Amino acid sequence: MRTTIAIIFTLFLAFGAFLIDARKTQSGAAERRQANVVEKRNSYHGKATWFIPSLHGGSMGACWEYEADEEYVVAMNSVQYGEMTKKSGWCFKKVRIYHGNKHVDAIVKDACPECKYGDLDLTPPVFKALGDLDTGILQINWHEI
């Protein structure tokens, strides 16, 4: 009888440990999924400059697509863009850029080799939505949308 009770008790403990471990695994997976969502919503800070595609580097961007001067286009800094000879994971993603109380949306179609991490080079219409072209440089925050 004692042996039977001991076996049942041991099985009960083992099953309980299994359930606790399973919950931890599920919780860990949920935390990883949540971390991925947060990662996708990262906000970046840097400087915005402006460029005219047809005059600065040509109308074919680093993402291998035509860029019109009047288009809402962003050139991503080289650090975040990645290898300059390849199409980046950032290509054709939409970003929202903030300066003060203004914001504008644009598409990543190019790379800016001289820009530092967090910096973006904007076509004139994108820059004008945030400030005056004569300013030349703006402090910005931005994120993927």
N, C-alpha and C positions, 0 to 999 in steps of 0.2 A: 504494500500500500504506500509506504513512504517512497519507494522507488518510483511508483506511478506519479505521485504528487510532485516529486523532484523533476521528473521528465516533463510533466505538464508545465511546471513553473519555468523550467529552462526554455521550453518551446515558446512560452508566452514572452519571456524576456527577449529571446532572439527575434521573434516577430515584431515586438515593439521597437527594437533597435533598427530593424529593417525599415519600418514605417518612418521613423525619425530620419534615417539616412535618405530615404526616397524624397521626403519633404525638403531636405536640405538641397538635394540635387535639383528638384523642381524650382526651388527658391533661387538657387544659383543661376539656373538658366534664365529665369525671369529677370534677375539683376543684370545679366549679360545683355539681354534684349533691351532693357531699359537703358543701359549704358550706351548701346549702339544708337538708340534714338537721341540721347543727349549729345553724343558725338556728332551726329548729323546736323545738329542745331547749334554747333559752335559759333560763337561770335568772334570776329577778328577786328583788330584795331590797326590802323596804319595811316599812310598818306595817300591822297589821290592826286594824280597829275593827269594831264590830258595829252592826247595825240590825235593826229589826223591820219587815218590808215593809208590813204593814197599818197601821202607825202612822207610818212615815217614808217618805213619797213615794207610798204607795198600793201595792196588791197587783199592779198591772200594771207590770212592769219595763221598762227601756229597750229590751229585746229584744222587747217586745210580747207577752209571755206572762205568765200568772198566776204569782205567787210566793206560796206558803204560808209562814207564819212558821216552821213546823217543817221546811221543806225545806232541803236542803244547797245553798244558793245563794250566789254571790259577786257583788258589784257591783264592776266593774272601774273603776280610776281613769280620769279623763276623758282624760288624755294618751294612754294606750294604747287606750282605747275608741274614740276618734276623735270624729267629729261626733255630738253628742248627740241631734240630731233624726233620726238614721238608725240602722238596725240595723247593728251593728258586725260585723266579721269574727270577733270574739271570742265573739259570741253562741252559746250552747249548747256551747261547748267546755268540756272537763273540765280542771280544774287540780288539782294536788297541792300542798298548802300544808304547810310545815314550821315548827315552833317547838320549839326544843330537840330532844328525842328523840321528839317526837310528830309525826304527820302525819295529814292528812285530805284526802279528795277532794270536790270540789264542782263545780257547773256555773255558768258565767257566764250570768246572765240579766238583769243590771242594770248601771247605771253609777253611779259616785260622783263628782259634779261637784267636790267639795272635796278629793278624794283626790289625792295627788301620784303621780308616776311610780313604779311598783312597789308602791304601796299597794293593799290590797283591803279592802272593807267586807263583812263576813260576816254571815249570819243566825246567830241564837243557837246552833243545834245545831253549826254549823261552828266557831264561836268556842269553844264549850264543849269540843269535841274537842281543842283546843290549850291552853286555859287557862280561868281563872275570869272570868266576865263582869264581876265587880267590878274586875278589873285594867283593863279598858277598852281598853287598847292593848297589842299584842304586836309584837315584832320578828319578821318572817317572811321566809322564802325560799319561792319557789314556781315552778312550771313547768307548761306544758301537758302533758297525758298523752293 
